[in-house]
C-alpha cells in the first residue's frame, strides 16, 4: 500500500515520510480529487482501535520470535521480553499510526471507494 487516496488512488494521504523528525501529518484534502480525508469530526478515533489490534499482533509476533531465537520463557527473562517488546512497539508506532488510518479509509469507510474514471478537480 502506498498511502494514496482511496477515491482516485493518486493523491497522498500523508505529508512527510514515515520516519521523520518533523513527524507525519494527514493531509486534510486529497490534492488530486479534493476528497476530504476526515469524513466527520472524530473520524480517525476508530483508527486507534485498528492501531491497537496491529500493536497486539506485533507484540505477540515479537515475543514468539524472541522465544524461537533462543530467549527462554522463564521468570528471570521476563524483563528481557518486556524490553524487546517495548523496543518493537516504539519502532512500529509510526507505521501503526499511518497504516491504521489507511486501513480505515480504504476498507472500513462505507460509501468510499475507487472511482477509476474520476475527472481531476485540482
C-alpha positions as CSV (number, residue, x, y, z in Angstrom):
1,X,0.0,0.0,0.0
2,X,1.3,3.4,-1.0
3,X,-0.9,5.5,1.3
4,X,-2.8,7.0,-1.6
5,X,-6.3,8.5,-1.7
6,X,-8.9,5.8,-1.6
7,X,-11.0,7.5,-4.3
8,X,-8.5,8.5,-7.0
9,X,-5.5,6.4,-5.8
10,X,-3.2,9.2,-6.9
11,X,-3.0,11.8,-4.2
12,X,-1.0,11.2,-1.0
13,X,-2.9,10.8,2.3
14,X,0.1,12.0,4.3
15,X,2.7,14.7,4.0
16,X,6.1,13.7,5.3
17,X,8.0,10.5,5.5
18,X,7.2,7.5,7.7
19,X,10.2,8.0,10.0
20,X,10.9,11.8,10.0
21,X,11.8,14.2,12.8
22,X,9.0,16.6,12.0
23,X,6.5,13.8,12.1
24,X,3.8,12.8,9.7
25,X,0.6,14.7,9.2
26,X,-2.6,13.6,7.5
27,X,-3.5,15.9,4.6
28,X,-6.9,17.5,5.0
29,X,-7.9,17.1,1.4
30,X,-6.6,15.0,-1.5
31,X,-4.5,17.3,-3.8
32,X,-5.8,15.4,-6.9
33,X,-9.5,14.8,-6.4
34,X,-10.2,17.1,-3.4
35,X,-11.6,14.3,-1.2
36,X,-11.8,15.3,2.5
37,X,-10.0,12.5,4.4
38,X,-11.5,13.2,7.8
39,X,-15.1,12.4,6.8
40,X,-16.6,13.8,10.1
41,X,-15.2,15.3,13.3
42,X,-13.5,12.5,15.3
43,X,-13.5,10.1,12.3
44,X,-9.9,8.9,12.9
45,X,-10.7,7.9,16.5
46,X,-11.6,4.5,15.0
47,X,-8.1,4.2,13.7
48,X,-7.0,3.9,17.4
49,X,-8.8,0.6,17.6
50,X,-7.1,-0.6,14.4
51,X,-3.8,0.5,15.7
52,X,-4.4,-1.3,19.0
53,X,-5.1,-4.6,17.1
54,X,-2.0,-4.1,15.0
55,X,0.1,-3.4,18.1
56,X,-1.2,-6.6,19.9
57,X,-0.4,-8.7,16.8
58,X,3.1,-7.2,16.6
59,X,3.8,-7.8,20.3
60,X,2.7,-11.4,20.1
61,X,4.9,-11.9,16.9
62,X,7.9,-10.2,18.6
63,X,7.5,-12.4,21.7
64,X,7.2,-15.6,19.7
65,X,10.2,-14.6,17.5
66,X,12.3,-13.9,20.7
67,X,11.3,-17.4,22.0
68,X,12.2,-19.1,18.7
69,X,15.5,-17.2,18.6
70,X,16.5,-18.6,21.9
71,X,15.3,-16.4,24.8
72,X,14.0,-18.8,27.3
73,X,10.5,-18.1,28.7
74,X,11.3,-18.0,32.4
75,X,10.6,-15.6,35.2
76,X,14.2,-14.4,35.1
77,X,13.9,-13.4,31.5
78,X,10.6,-11.5,31.9
79,X,12.3,-8.1,31.7
80,X,14.2,-9.1,28.6
81,X,10.9,-9.9,26.9
82,X,9.4,-6.7,28.2
83,X,12.4,-4.7,26.8
84,X,12.3,-6.4,23.5
85,X,8.6,-5.9,23.1
86,X,8.8,-2.2,24.1
87,X,11.5,-1.6,21.5
88,X,9.3,-3.2,18.9
89,X,6.3,-1.1,20.0
90,X,8.3,2.1,19.7
91,X,9.8,1.1,16.3
92,X,6.4,0.2,14.9
93,X,4.4,3.2,16.3
94,X,4.8,5.5,13.2
95,X,3.9,2.5,11.0
96,X,0.8,1.8,13.0
97,X,-0.3,5.4,13.0
98,X,-0.1,5.7,9.3
99,X,-1.4,2.3,8.2
100,X,-4.3,2.2,10.7
101,X,-5.7,5.4,9.0
102,X,-5.1,4.0,5.6
103,X,-6.8,0.7,6.6
104,X,-9.8,2.8,7.9
105,X,-10.1,4.9,4.8
106,X,-9.7,2.0,2.3
107,X,-11.6,-0.8,3.9
108,X,-13.8,0.4,6.7
109,X,-15.4,3.5,5.3
110,X,-18.8,2.8,3.8
111,X,-19.5,4.6,0.5
112,X,-15.9,5.5,-0.1
113,X,-14.3,3.5,-3.0
114,X,-12.1,3.7,-6.0
115,X,-13.6,5.7,-8.9
116,X,-11.4,4.9,-12.0
117,X,-13.0,7.4,-14.3
118,X,-12.9,10.4,-11.9
119,X,-12.1,13.7,-13.5
120,X,-9.4,15.6,-11.6
121,X,-10.7,18.5,-9.6
122,X,-7.4,20.0,-8.5
